[in-house]
Amino acid sequence: MAAFFVEGEPVVKKRPRKGKRGFYTPTKSKEYERLVGLRAVEADVTPLDGPVSVNIYCHHKRPKKSTHEYPARSDLDNVIKAILDGLRGVAYQDDRHVVKIFAWKRYCLPLEEPGVEIEIRRAAV
């Protein structure tokens, strides 16, 4: 199993945009994917062959005024997509090898930094 932390507010994967030269991924999404891959490399994550299981724990900064008990402004599925795309070529060849995902999002506790804890392991199928 490999585990590591990506600091900063979790970033959602934005939809591809159409530009003058075709479709492109927005810069903020690409930068976050690169950061996820970099943190995986720094944690000595080795690419796994075969089925993979990924756990994703998102810690969001609590806004000053919030009526929700959970972070309602980010779509968890889009954060997952950004993370899985960032791990492609680093933790596995392609995200189609991911057969199991566990993910949750919550507000940070006092004195806790926003970020994402990621655990990757070979999946038993």
Backbone as XML, in Angstrom:
<?xml version="1.0"?>
<chain id="A" units="angstrom">
  <residue number="1" name="MET">
    <atom name="N" x="0.832" y="-1.185" z="0.000"/>
    <atom name="CA" x="0.000" y="0.000" z="0.000"/>
    <atom name="C" x="0.875" y="1.247" z="0.000"/>
  </residue>
  <residue number="2" name="ALA">
    <atom name="N" x="0.423" y="2.261" z="-0.686"/>
    <atom name="CA" x="1.093" y="3.556" z="-0.689"/>
    <atom name="C" x="0.105" y="4.594" z="-0.180"/>
  </residue>
  <residue number="3" name="ALA">
    <atom name="N" x="0.601" y="5.533" z="0.623"/>
    <atom name="CA" x="-0.253" y="6.597" z="1.150"/>
    <atom name="C" x="0.526" y="7.907" z="1.122"/>
  </residue>
  <residue number="4" name="PHE">
    <atom name="N" x="-0.170" y="8.984" z="0.801"/>
    <atom name="CA" x="0.459" y="10.298" z="0.784"/>
    <atom name="C" x="-0.604" y="11.381" z="0.911"/>
  </residue>
  <residue number="5" name="PHE">
    <atom name="N" x="-0.160" y="12.619" z="1.126"/>
    <atom name="CA" x="-1.040" y="13.759" z="1.350"/>
    <atom name="C" x="-0.767" y="14.816" z="0.287"/>
  </residue>
  <residue number="6" name="VAL">
    <atom name="N" x="-1.828" y="15.379" z="-0.265"/>
    <atom name="CA" x="-1.722" y="16.491" z="-1.219"/>
    <atom name="C" x="-2.266" y="17.720" z="-0.505"/>
  </residue>
  <residue number="7" name="GLU">
    <atom name="N" x="-1.402" y="18.671" z="-0.241"/>
    <atom name="CA" x="-1.791" y="19.855" z="0.512"/>
    <atom name="C" x="-2.665" y="20.796" z="-0.321"/>
  </residue>
  <residue number="8" name="GLY">
    <atom name="N" x="-3.424" y="21.621" z="0.376"/>
    <atom name="CA" x="-4.249" y="22.629" z="-0.296"/>
    <atom name="C" x="-5.681" y="22.164" z="-0.510"/>
  </residue>
  <residue number="9" name="GLU">
    <atom name="N" x="-6.516" y="23.125" z="-0.802"/>
    <atom name="CA" x="-7.938" y="22.854" z="-1.036"/>
    <atom name="C" x="-8.103" y="21.877" z="-2.210"/>
  </residue>
  <residue number="10" name="PRO">
    <atom name="N" x="-8.891" y="20.807" z="-2.038"/>
    <atom name="CA" x="-9.129" y="19.884" z="-3.153"/>
    <atom name="C" x="-9.721" y="20.622" z="-4.361"/>
  </residue>
  <residue number="11" name="VAL">
    <atom name="N" x="-9.281" y="20.262" z="-5.547"/>
    <atom name="CA" x="-9.696" y="20.937" z="-6.780"/>
    <atom name="C" x="-10.537" y="19.982" z="-7.625"/>
  </residue>
  <residue number="12" name="VAL">
    <atom name="N" x="-11.643" y="20.498" z="-8.138"/>
    <atom name="CA" x="-12.502" y="19.688" z="-9.002"/>
    <atom name="C" x="-11.956" y="19.688" z="-10.421"/>
  </residue>
  <residue number="13" name="LYS">
    <atom name="N" x="-12.172" y="18.578" z="-11.124"/>
    <atom name="CA" x="-11.802" y="18.483" z="-12.540"/>
    <atom name="C" x="-12.856" y="19.241" z="-13.335"/>
  </residue>
  <residue number="14" name="LYS">
    <atom name="N" x="-12.442" y="20.280" z="-14.018"/>
    <atom name="CA" x="-13.355" y="21.070" z="-14.842"/>
    <atom name="C" x="-13.552" y="20.385" z="-16.182"/>
  </residue>
  <residue number="15" name="ARG">
    <atom name="N" x="-14.685" y="20.639" z="-16.789"/>
    <atom name="CA" x="-14.974" y="20.080" z="-18.108"/>
    <atom name="C" x="-14.000" y="20.654" z="-19.140"/>
  </residue>
  <residue number="16" name="PRO">
    <atom name="N" x="-13.662" y="19.851" z="-20.155"/>
    <atom name="CA" x="-12.802" y="20.373" z="-21.221"/>
    <atom name="C" x="-13.465" y="21.585" z="-21.885"/>
  </residue>
  <residue number="17" name="ARG">
    <atom name="N" x="-12.657" y="22.547" z="-22.248"/>
    <atom name="CA" x="-13.135" y="23.771" z="-22.900"/>
    <atom name="C" x="-12.728" y="23.741" z="-24.363"/>
  </residue>
  <residue number="18" name="LYS">
    <atom name="N" x="-13.505" y="24.403" z="-25.186"/>
    <atom name="CA" x="-13.174" y="24.497" z="-26.611"/>
    <atom name="C" x="-12.429" y="25.795" z="-26.855"/>
  </residue>
  <residue number="19" name="GLY">
    <atom name="N" x="-11.262" y="25.664" z="-27.442"/>
    <atom name="CA" x="-10.448" y="26.827" z="-27.772"/>
    <atom name="C" x="-10.237" y="26.920" z="-29.265"/>
  </residue>
  <residue number="20" name="LYS">
    <atom name="N" x="-9.356" y="27.810" z="-29.657"/>
    <atom name="CA" x="-9.067" y="28.014" z="-31.076"/>
    <atom name="C" x="-8.439" y="26.777" z="-31.716"/>
  </residue>
  <residue number="21" name="ARG">
    <atom name="N" x="-7.672" y="26.010" z="-30.920"/>
    <atom name="CA" x="-6.983" y="24.834" z="-31.452"/>
    <atom name="C" x="-7.608" y="23.520" z="-30.986"/>
  </residue>
  <residue number="22" name="GLY">
    <atom name="N" x="-8.880" y="23.533" z="-30.652"/>
    <atom name="CA" x="-9.546" y="22.311" z="-30.203"/>
    <atom name="C" x="-9.860" y="22.359" z="-28.719"/>
  </residue>
  <residue number="23" name="PHE">
    <atom name="N" x="-10.078" y="21.211" z="-28.128"/>
    <atom name="CA" x="-10.444" y="21.131" z="-26.725"/>
    <atom name="C" x="-9.202" y="21.095" z="-25.844"/>
  </residue>
  <residue number="24" name="TYR">
    <atom name="N" x="-9.326" y="21.646" z="-24.638"/>
    <atom name="CA" x="-8.222" y="21.645" z="-23.691"/>
    <atom name="C" x="-8.766" y="21.554" z="-22.268"/>
  </residue>
  <residue number="25" name="THR">
    <atom name="N" x="-7.932" y="21.057" z="-21.350"/>
    <atom name="CA" x="-8.273" y="20.993" z="-19.934"/>
    <atom name="C" x="-7.897" y="22.330" z="-19.301"/>
  </residue>
  <residue number="26" name="PRO">
    <atom name="N" x="-8.796" y="22.942" z="-18.532"/>
    <atom name="CA" x="-8.471" y="24.214" z="-17.880"/>
    <atom name="C" x="-7.196" y="24.124" z="-17.030"/>
  </residue>
  <residue number="27" name="THR">
    <atom name="N" x="-6.456" y="25.217" z="-16.970"/>
    <atom name="CA" x="-5.154" y="25.267" z="-16.313"/>
    <atom name="C" x="-5.207" y="24.823" z="-14.857"/>
  </residue>
  <residue number="28" name="LYS">
    <atom name="N" x="-6.193" y="25.283" z="-14.083"/>
    <atom name="CA" x="-6.261" y="24.924" z="-12.662"/>
    <atom name="C" x="-6.390" y="23.415" z="-12.480"/>
  </residue>
  <residue number="29" name="SER">
    <atom name="N" x="-7.165" y="22.771" z="-13.333"/>
    <atom name="CA" x="-7.321" y="21.318" z="-13.264"/>
    <atom name="C" x="-6.010" y="20.615" z="-13.607"/>
  </residue>
  <residue number="30" name="LYS">
    <atom name="N" x="-5.338" y="21.069" z="-14.666"/>
    <atom name="CA" x="-4.066" y="20.459" z="-15.073"/>
    <atom name="C" x="-2.998" y="20.610" z="-13.988"/>
  </residue>
  <residue number="31" name="GLU">
    <atom name="N" x="-2.937" y="21.795" z="-13.376"/>
    <atom name="CA" x="-1.944" y="22.036" z="-12.330"/>
    <atom name="C" x="-2.191" y="21.139" z="-11.120"/>
  </residue>
  <residue number="32" name="TYR">
    <atom name="N" x="-3.467" y="20.945" z="-10.772"/>
    <atom name="CA" x="-3.782" y="20.085" z="-9.633"/>
    <atom name="C" x="-3.427" y="18.630" z="-9.941"/>
  </residue>
  <residue number="33" name="GLU">
    <atom name="N" x="-3.717" y="18.181" z="-11.144"/>
    <atom name="CA" x="-3.355" y="16.821" z="-11.541"/>
    <atom name="C" x="-1.842" y="16.625" z="-11.453"/>
  </residue>
  <residue number="34" name="ARG">
    <atom name="N" x="-1.072" y="17.624" z="-11.889"/>
    <atom name="CA" x="0.392" y="17.548" z="-11.802"/>
    <atom name="C" x="0.849" y="17.473" z="-10.348"/>
  </residue>
  <residue number="35" name="LEU">
    <atom name="N" x="0.197" y="18.274" z="-9.468"/>
    <atom name="CA" x="0.553" y="18.270" z="-8.051"/>
    <atom name="C" x="0.283" y="16.897" z="-7.430"/>
  </residue>
  <residue number="36" name="VAL">
    <atom name="N" x="-0.839" y="16.285" z="-7.748"/>
    <atom name="CA" x="-1.159" y="14.952" z="-7.237"/>
    <atom name="C" x="-0.092" y="13.957" z="-7.689"/>
  </residue>
  <residue number="37" name="GLY">
    <atom name="N" x="0.257" y="13.978" z="-8.965"/>
    <atom name="CA" x="1.297" y="13.087" z="-9.483"/>
    <atom name="C" x="2.644" y="13.328" z="-8.824"/>
  </residue>
  <residue number="38" name="LEU">
    <atom name="N" x="2.991" y="14.595" z="-8.612"/>
    <atom name="CA" x="4.264" y="14.940" z="-7.968"/>
    <atom name="C" x="4.324" y="14.410" z="-6.541"/>
  </residue>
  <residue number="39" name="ARG">
    <atom name="N" x="3.243" y="14.583" z="-5.784"/>
    <atom name="CA" x="3.210" y="14.084" z="-4.397"/>
    <atom name="C" x="3.308" y="12.554" z="-4.364"/>
  </residue>
  <residue number="40" name="ALA">
    <atom name="N" x="2.710" y="11.897" z="-5.342"/>
    <atom name="CA" x="2.812" y="10.435" z="-5.420"/>
    <atom name="C" x="4.257" y="10.020" z="-5.696"/>
  </residue>
  <residue number="41" name="VAL">
    <atom name="N" x="4.921" y="10.704" z="-6.597"/>
    <atom name="CA" x="6.320" y="10.406" z="-6.910"/>
    <atom name="C" x="7.189" y="10.647" z="-5.679"/>
  </residue>
  <residue number="42" name="GLU">
    <atom name="N" x="6.960" y="11.765" z="-4.980"/>
    <atom name="CA" x="7.736" y="12.079" z="-3.777"/>
    <atom name="C" x="7.531" y="11.027" z="-2.682"/>
  </residue>
  <residue number="43" name="ALA">
    <atom name="N" x="6.355" y="10.386" z="-2.679"/>
    <atom name="CA" x="6.061" y="9.342" z="-1.686"/>
    <atom name="C" x="6.541" y="7.961" z="-2.156"/>
  </residue>
  <residue number="44" name="ASP">
    <atom name="N" x="7.301" y="7.933" z="-3.248"/>
    <atom name="CA" x="7.836" y="6.684" z="-3.808"/>
    <atom name="C" x="6.752" y="5.678" z="-4.171"/>
  </residue>
  <residue number="45" name="VAL">
    <atom name="N" x="5.652" y="6.174" z="-4.701"/>
    <atom name="CA" x="4.592" y="5.291" z="-5.182"/>
    <atom name="C" x="5.110" y="4.589" z="-6.430"/>
  </residue>
  <residue number="46" name="THR">
    <atom name="N" x="4.983" y="3.271" z="-6.459"/>
    <atom name="CA" x="5.407" y="2.517" z="-7.632"/>
    <atom name="C" x="4.162" y="2.083" z="-8.403"/>
  </residue>
  <residue number="47" name="PRO">
    <atom name="N" x="4.227" y="2.123" z="-9.724"/>
    <atom name="CA" x="3.056" y="1.758" z="-10.528"/>
    <atom name="C" x="2.643" y="0.307" z="-10.287"/>
  </residue>
  <residue number="48" name="LEU">
    <atom name="N" x="1.345" y="0.120" z="-10.114"/>
    <atom name="CA" x="0.788" y="-1.213" z="-9.914"/>
    <atom name="C" x="0.218" y="-1.737" z="-11.218"/>
  </residue>
  <residue number="49" name="ASP">
    <atom name="N" x="0.374" y="-3.035" z="-11.441"/>
    <atom name="CA" x="-0.256" y="-3.700" z="-12.577"/>
    <atom name="C" x="-1.538" y="-4.344" z="-12.082"/>
  </residue>
  <residue number="50" name="GLY">
    <atom name="N" x="-2.527" y="-4.429" z="-12.941"/>
    <atom name="CA" x="-3.767" y="-5.090" z="-12.575"/>
    <atom name="C" x="-4.719" y="-4.182" z="-11.823"/>
  </residue>
  <residue number="51" name="PRO">
    <atom name="N" x="-5.714" y="-4.775" z="-11.155"/>
    <atom name="CA" x="-6.750" y="-3.985" z="-10.490"/>
    <atom name="C" x="-6.204" y="-3.218" z="-9.288"/>
  </residue>
  <residue number="52" name="VAL">
    <atom name="N" x="-6.707" y="-1.982" z="-9.135"/>
    <atom name="CA" x="-6.236" y="-1.073" z="-8.093"/>
    <atom name="C" x="-7.418" y="-0.566" z="-7.279"/>
  </residue>
  <residue number="53" name="SER">
    <atom name="N" x="-7.176" y="-0.375" z="-5.978"/>
    <atom name="CA" x="-8.151" y="0.209" z="-5.065"/>
    <atom name="C" x="-7.598" y="1.552" z="-4.585"/>
  </residue>
  <residue number="54" name="VAL">
    <atom name="N" x="-8.451" y="2.595" z="-4.552"/>
    <atom name="CA" x="-8.018" y="3.931" z="-4.143"/>
    <atom name="C" x="-8.962" y="4.467" z="-3.073"/>
  </residue>
  <residue number="55" name="ASN">
    <atom name="N" x="-8.395" y="4.952" z="-1.964"/>
    <atom name="CA" x="-9.153" y="5.645" z="-0.925"/>
    <atom name="C" x="-8.790" y="7.125" z="-0.981"/>
  </residue>
  <residue number="56" name="ILE">
    <atom name="N" x="-9.798" y="7.988" z="-0.952"/>
    <atom name="CA" x="-9.596" y="9.431" z="-1.072"/>
    <atom name="C" x="-10.354" y="10.118" z="0.062"/>
  </residue>
  <residue number="57" name="TYR">
    <atom name="N" x="-9.613" y="10.855" z="0.907"/>
    <atom name="CA" x="-10.203" y="11.571" z="2.040"/>
    <atom name="C" x="-9.959" y="13.071" z="1.834"/>
  </residue>
  <residue number="58" name="CYS">
    <atom name="N" x="-11.011" y="13.805" z="1.499"/>
    <atom name="CA" x="-10.899" y="15.232" z="1.194"/>
    <atom name="C" x="-11.214" y="16.079" z="2.424"/>
  </residue>
  <residue number="59" name="HIS">
    <atom name="N" x="-10.290" y="16.960" z="2.764"/>
    <atom name="CA" x="-10.450" y="17.872" z="3.898"/>
    <atom name="C" x="-10.558" y="19.296" z="3.339"/>
  </residue>
  <residue number="60" name="HIS">
    <atom name="N" x="-11.746" y="19.877" z="3.412"/>
    <atom name="CA" x="-11.991" y="21.217" z="2.878"/>
    <atom name="C" x="-11.922" y="22.258" z="3.986"/>
  </residue>
  <residue number="61" name="LYS">
    <atom name="N" x="-11.444" y="23.431" z="3.636"/>
    <atom name="CA" x="-11.418" y="24.548" z="4.577"/>
    <atom name="C" x="-12.855" y="24.973" z="4.870"/>
  </residue>
  <residue number="62" name="ARG">
    <atom name="N" x="-13.162" y="25.196" z="6.135"/>
    <atom name="CA" x="-14.510" y="25.619" z="6.521"/>
    <atom name="C" x="-14.663" y="27.116" z="6.249"/>
  </residue>
  <residue number="63" name="PRO">
    <atom name="N" x="-15.684" y="27.492" z="5.466"/>
    <atom name="CA" x="-15.912" y="28.925" z="5.231"/>
    <atom name="C" x="-16.416" y="29.592" z="6.515"/>
  </residue>
  <residue number="64" name="LYS">
    <atom name="N" x="-16.274" y="30.911" z="6.583"/>
    <atom name="CA" x="-16.702" y="31.629" z="7.783"/>
    <atom name="C" x="-18.200" y="31.480" z="8.021"/>
  </residue>
  <residue number="65" name="LYS">
    <atom name="N" x="-18.977" y="31.517" z="6.930"/>
    <atom name="CA" x="-20.425" y="31.367" z="7.051"/>
    <atom name="C" x="-20.844" y="30.143" z="6.258"/>
  </residue>
  <residue number="66" name="SER">
    <atom name="N" x="-21.296" y="29.126" z="6.958"/>
    <atom name="CA" x="-21.738" y="27.913" z="6.277"/>
    <atom name="C" x="-22.956" y="27.354" z="6.999"/>
  </residue>
  <residue number="67" name="THR">
    <atom name="N" x="-23.974" y="27.037" z="6.236"/>
    <atom name="CA" x="-25.176" y="26.438" z="6.814"/>
    <atom name="C" x="-25.144" y="24.924" z="6.672"/>
  </residue>
  <residue number="68" name="HIS">
    <atom name="N" x="-24.136" y="24.395" z="5.994"/>
    <atom name="CA" x="-24.034" y="22.948" z="5.765"/>
    <atom name="C" x="-23.073" y="22.311" z="6.755"/>
  </residue>
  <residue number="69" name="GLU">
    <atom name="N" x="-23.303" y="21.065" z="7.045"/>
    <atom name="CA" x="-22.399" y="20.283" z="7.887"/>
    <atom name="C" x="-21.298" y="19.640" z="7.058"/>
  </residue>
  <residue number="70" name="TYR">
    <atom name="N" x="-21.378" y="19.756" z="5.747"/>
    <atom name="CA" x="-20.405" y="19.148" z="4.846"/>
    <atom name="C" x="-20.110" y="20.147" z="3.731"/>
  </residue>
  <residue number="71" name="PRO">
    <atom name="N" x="-18.989" y="20.028" z="3.037"/>
    <atom name="CA" x="-18.650" y="20.951" z="1.941"/>
    <atom name="C" x="-19.593" y="20.740" z="0.756"/>
  </residue>
  <residue number="72" name="ALA">
    <atom name="N" x="-20.493" y="21.662" z="0.555"/>
    <atom name="CA" x="-21.511" y="21.509" z="-0.488"/>
    <atom name="C" x="-21.100" y="22.139" z="-1.817"/>
  </residue>
  <residue number="73" name="ARG">
    <atom name="N" x="-20.033" y="22.902" z="-1.840"/>
    <atom name="CA" x="-19.672" y="23.621" z="-3.056"/>
    <atom name="C" x="-18.853" y="22.804" z="-4.043"/>
  </residue>
  <residue number="74" name="SER">
    <atom name="N" x="-18.274" y="21.690" z="-3.614"/>
    <atom name="CA" x="-17.483" y="20.890" z="-4.546"/>
    <atom name="C" x="-18.178" y="19.552" z="-4.791"/>
  </residue>
  <residue number="75" name="ASP">
    <atom name="N" x="-18.152" y="19.114" z="-6.035"/>
    <atom name="CA" x="-18.700" y="17.798" z="-6.377"/>
    <atom name="C" x="-17.613" y="16.755" z="-6.144"/>
  </residue>
  <residue number="76" name="LEU">
    <atom name="N" x="-17.886" y="15.835" z="-5.252"/>
    <atom name="CA" x="-16.897" y="14.826" z="-4.891"/>
    <atom name="C" x="-16.461" y="14.010" z="-6.103"/>
  </residue>
  <residue number="77" name="ASP">
    <atom name="N" x="-17.395" y="13.696" z="-7.001"/>
    <atom name="CA" x="-17.029" y="12.896" z="-8.167"/>
    <atom name="C" x="-16.038" y="13.624" z="-9.068"/>
  </residue>
  <residue number="78" name="ASN">
    <atom name="N" x="-16.113" y="14.948" z="-9.133"/>
    <atom name="CA" x="-15.171" y="15.705" z="-9.961"/>
    <atom name="C" x="-13.801" y="15.835" z="-9.302"/>
  </residue>
  <residue number="79" name="VAL">
    <atom name="N" x="-13.758" y="15.850" z="-7.971"/>
    <atom name="CA" x="-12.475" y="15.827" z="-7.262"/>
    <atom name="C" x="-11.811" y="14.472" z="-7.488"/>
  </residue>
  <residue number="80" name="ILE">
    <atom name="N" x="-12.597" y="13.401" z="-7.388"/>
    <atom name="CA" x="-12.077" y="12.046" z="-7.621"/>
    <atom name="C" x="-11.459" y="11.960" z="-9.019"/>
  </residue>
  <residue number="81" name="LYS">
    <atom name="N" x="-12.151" y="12.487" z="-10.022"/>
    <atom name="CA" x="-11.655" y="12.434" z="-11.407"/>
    <atom name="C" x="-10.303" y="13.141" z="-11.538"/>
  </residue>
  <residue number="82" name="ALA">
    <atom name="N" x="-10.166" y="14.311" z="-10.909"/>
    <atom name="CA" x="-8.895" y="15.043" z="-10.975"/>
    <atom name="C" x="-7.772" y="14.229" z="-10.338"/>
  </residue>
  <residue number="83" name="ILE">
    <atom name="N" x="-8.068" y="13.585" z="-9.210"/>
    <atom name="CA" x="-7.045" y="12.791" z="-8.523"/>
    <atom name="C" x="-6.665" y="11.558" z="-9.337"/>
  </residue>
  <residue number="84" name="LEU">
    <atom name="N" x="-7.663" y="10.841" z="-9.845"/>
    <atom name="CA" x="-7.366" y="9.643" z="-10.641"/>
    <atom name="C" x="-6.570" y="9.992" z="-11.896"/>
  </residue>
  <residue number="85" name="ASP">
    <atom name="N" x="-6.911" y="11.104" z="-12.541"/>
    <atom name="CA" x="-6.147" y="11.523" z="-13.721"/>
    <atom name="C" x="-4.724" y="11.916" z="-13.347"/>
  </residue>
  <residue number="86" name="GLY">
    <atom name="N" x="-4.539" y="12.517" z="-12.173"/>
    <atom name="CA" x="-3.202" y="12.888" z="-11.719"/>
    <atom name="C" x="-2.326" y="11.686" z="-11.400"/>
  </residue>
  <residue number="87" name="LEU">
    <atom name="N" x="-2.953" y="10.569" z="-11.037"/>
    <atom name="CA" x="-2.201" y="9.356" z="-10.693"/>
    <atom name="C" x="-1.885" y="8.472" z="-11.898"/>
  </residue>
  <residue number="88" name="ARG">
    <atom name="N" x="-2.515" y="8.799" z="-13.050"/>
    <atom name="CA" x="-2.285" y="8.001" z="-14.261"/>
    <atom name="C" x="-0.818" y="8.098" z="-14.665"/>
  </residue>
  <residue number="89" name="GLY">
    <atom name="N" x="-0.229" y="6.954" z="-14.908"/>
    <atom name="CA" x="1.175" y="6.903" z="-15.299"/>
    <atom name="C" x="2.129" y="6.931" z="-14.115"/>
  </residue>
  <residue number="90" name="VAL">
    <atom name="N" x="1.611" y="7.171" z="-12.914"/>
    <atom name="CA" x="2.440" y="7.200" z="-11.711"/>
    <atom name="C" x="2.105" y="6.015" z="-10.803"/>
  </residue>
  <residue number="91" name="ALA">
    <atom name="N" x="0.824" y="5.843" z="-10.480"/>
    <atom name="CA" x="0.395" y="4.759" z="-9.592"/>
    <atom name="C" x="-0.166" y="3.575" z="-10.376"/>
  </residue>
  <residue number="92" name="TYR">
    <atom name="N" x="-0.580" y="3.812" z="-11.593"/>
    <atom name="CA" x="-1.113" y="2.785" z="-12.489"/>
    <atom name="C" x="-1.015" y="3.305" z="-13.909"/>
  </residue>
  <residue number="93" name="GLN">
    <atom name="N" x="-1.135" y="2.393" z="-14.880"/>
    <atom name="CA" x="-1.015" y="2.817" z="-16.281"/>
    <atom name="C" x="-2.167" y="3.718" z="-16.692"/>
  </residue>
  <residue number="94" name="ASP">
    <atom name="N" x="-3.374" y="3.320" z="-16.337"/>
    <atom name="CA" x="-4.554" y="4.072" z="-16.747"/>
    <atom name="C" x="-5.610" y="3.942" z="-15.662"/>
  </residue>
  <residue number="95" name="ASP">
    <atom name="N" x="-6.468" y="4.947" z="-15.506"/>
    <atom name="CA" x="-7.465" y="4.886" z="-14.443"/>
    <atom name="C" x="-8.552" y="3.844" z="-14.698"/>
  </residue>
  <residue number="96" name="ARG">
    <atom name="N" x="-8.533" y="3.201" z="-15.838"/>
    <atom name="CA" x="-9.472" y="2.100" z="-16.060"/>
    <atom name="C" x="-9.114" y="0.889" z="-15.197"/>
  </residue>
  <residue number="97" name="HIS">
    <atom name="N" x="-7.881" y="0.865" z="-14.639"/>
    <atom name="CA" x="-7.463" y="-0.210" z="-13.753"/>
    <atom name="C" x="-8.008" y="-0.044" z="-12.334"/>
  </residue>
  <residue number="98" name="VAL">
    <atom name="N" x="-8.592" y="1.111" z="-12.040"/>
    <atom name="CA" x="-9.178" y="1.338" z="-10.722"/>
    <atom name="C" x="-10.529" y="0.622" z="-10.680"/>
  </residue>
  <residue number="99" name="VAL">
    <atom name="N" x="-10.634" y="-0.373" z="-9.801"/>
    <atom name="CA" x="-11.864" y="-1.169" z="-9.715"/>
    <atom name="C" x="-12.647" y="-0.882" z="-8.440"/>
  </residue>
  <residue number="100" name="LYS">
    <atom name="N" x="-12.009" y="-0.173" z="-7.503"/>
    <atom name="CA" x="-12.674" y="0.116" z="-6.233"/>
    <atom name="C" x="-12.248" y="1.494" z="-5.750"/>
  </residue>
  <residue number="101" name="ILE">
    <atom name="N" x="-13.225" y="2.319" z="-5.361"/>
    <atom name="CA" x="-12.938" y="3.658" z="-4.848"/>
    <atom name="C" x="-13.748" y="3.865" z="-3.572"/>
  </residue>
  <residue number="102" name="PHE">
    <atom name="N" x="-13.079" y="4.378" z="-2.543"/>
    <atom name="CA" x="-13.767" y="4.862" z="-1.355"/>
    <atom name="C" x="-13.386" y="6.320" z="-1.230"/>
  </residue>
  <residue number="103" name="ALA">
    <atom name="N" x="-14.363" y="7.203" z="-1.073"/>
    <atom name="CA" x="-14.060" y="8.629" z="-0.963"/>
    <atom name="C" x="-15.058" y="9.312" z="-0.045"/>
  </residue>
  <residue number="104" name="TRP">
    <atom name="N" x="-14.581" y="10.320" z="0.677"/>
    <atom name="CA" x="-15.478" y="11.193" z="1.431"/>
    <atom name="C" x="-14.893" y="12.577" z="1.494"/>
  </residue>
  <residue number="105" name="LYS">
    <atom name="N" x="-15.761" y="13.537" z="1.823"/>
    <atom name="CA" x="-15.329" y="14.918" z="1.990"/>
    <atom name="C" x="-15.912" y="15.437" z="3.290"/>
  </residue>
  <residue number="106" name="ARG">
    <atom name="N" x="-15.147" y="16.308" z="3.906"/>
    <atom name="CA" x="-15.598" y="16.922" z="5.146"/>
    <atom name="C" x="-14.848" y="18.228" z="5.345"/>
  </residue>
  <residue number="107" name="TYR">
    <atom name="N" x="-15.335" y="19.015" z="6.304"/>
    <atom name="CA" x="-14.614" y="20.223" z="6.669"/>
    <atom name="C" x="-13.448" y="19.869" z="7.575"/>
  </residue>
  <residue number="108" name="CYS">
    <atom name="N" x="-12.391" y="20.652" z="7.493"/>
    <atom name="CA" x="-11.234" y="20.460" z="8.361"/>
    <atom name="C" x="-11.629" y="20.709" z="9.812"/>
  </residue>
  <residue number="109" name="LEU">
    <atom name="N" x="-10.971" y="20.006" z="10.695"/>
    <atom name="CA" x="-11.097" y="20.280" z="12.119"/>
    <atom name="C" x="-10.269" y="21.513" z="12.439"/>
  </residue>
  <residue number="110" name="PRO">
    <atom name="N" x="-10.502" y="22.160" z="13.581"/>
    <atom name="CA" x="-9.661" y="23.309" z="13.955"/>
    <atom name="C" x="-8.182" y="22.912" z="13.942"/>
  </residue>
  <residue number="111" name="LEU">
    <atom name="N" x="-7.358" y="23.778" z="13.437"/>
    <atom name="CA" x="-5.908" y="23.602" z="13.318"/>
    <atom name="C" x="-5.493" y="22.552" z="12.294"/>
  </residue>
  <residue number="112" name="GLU">
    <atom name="N" x="-6.427" y="22.006" z="11.548"/>
    <atom name="CA" x="-6.116" y="21.024" z="10.511"/>
    <atom name="C" x="-6.010" y="21.744" z="9.166"/>
  </residue>
  <residue number="113" name="GLU">
    <atom name="N" x="-5.061" y="21.337" z="8.365"/>
    <atom name="CA" x="-4.858" y="21.947" z="7.055"/>
    <atom name="C" x="-5.732" y="21.278" z="6.004"/>
  </residue>
  <residue number="114" name="PRO">
    <atom name="N" x="-6.253" y="22.056" z="5.031"/>
    <atom name="CA" x="-6.996" y="21.424" z="3.937"/>
    <atom name="C" x="-6.062" y="20.607" z="3.061"/>
  </residue>
  <residue number="115" name="GLY">
    <atom name="N" x="-6.623" y="19.580" z="2.455"/>
    <atom name="CA" x="-5.837" y="18.720" z="1.572"/>
    <atom name="C" x="-6.545" y="17.403" z="1.340"/>
  </residue>
  <residue number="116" name="VAL">
    <atom name="N" x="-5.838" y="16.485" z="0.709"/>
    <atom name="CA" x="-6.403" y="15.181" z="0.389"/>
    <atom name="C" x="-5.425" y="14.087" z="0.801"/>
  </residue>
  <residue number="117" name="GLU">
    <atom name="N" x="-5.929" y="13.135" z="1.575"/>
    <atom name="CA" x="-5.170" y="11.926" z="1.894"/>
    <atom name="C" x="-5.532" y="10.886" z="0.843"/>
  </residue>
  <residue number="118" name="ILE">
    <atom name="N" x="-4.515" y="10.255" z="0.275"/>
    <atom name="CA" x="-4.745" y="9.265" z="-0.777"/>
    <atom name="C" x="-4.034" y="7.973" z="-0.407"/>
  </residue>
  <residue number="119" name="GLU">
    <atom name="N" x="-4.747" y="6.858" z="-0.511"/>
    <atom name="CA" x="-4.183" y="5.537" z="-0.292"/>
    <atom name="C" x="-4.436" y="4.702" z="-1.543"/>
  </residue>
  <residue number="120" name="ILE">
    <atom name="N" x="-3.407" y="4.006" z="-2.002"/>
    <atom name="CA" x="-3.504" y="3.191" z="-3.201"/>
    <atom name="C" x="-2.979" y="1.790" z="-2.880"/>
  </residue>
  <residue number="121" name="ARG">
    <atom name="N" x="-3.741" y="0.787" z="-3.293"/>
    <atom name="CA" x="-3.288" y="-0.590" z="-3.066"/>
    <atom name="C" x="-3.781" y="-1.485" z="-4.188"/>
  </residue>
  <residue number="122" name="ARG">
    <atom name="N" x="-3.155" y="-2.626" z="-4.303"/>
    <atom name="CA" x="-3.603" y="-3.634" z="-5.255"/>
    <atom name="C" x="-4.956" y="-4.136" z="-4.765"/>
  </residue>
  <residue number="123" name="ALA">
    <atom name="N" x="-5.930" y="-4.256" z="-5.658"/>
    <atom name="CA" x="-7.260" y="-4.699" z="-5.286"/>
    <atom name="C" x="-7.375" y="-6.206" z="-5.442"/>
  </residue>
  <residue number="124" name="ALA">
    <atom name="N" x="-8.071" y="-6.806" z="-4.515"/>
    <atom name="CA" x="-8.374" y="-8.224" z="-4.602"/>
    <atom name="C" x="-9.732" y="-8.362" z="-5.297"/>
  </residue>
  <residue number="125" name="VAL">
    <atom name="N" x="-9.749" y="-9.029" z="-6.427"/>
    <atom name="CA" x="-11.019" y="-9.225" z="-7.153"/>
    <atom name="C" x="-11.337" y="-10.692" z="-7.303"/>
  </residue>
</chain>
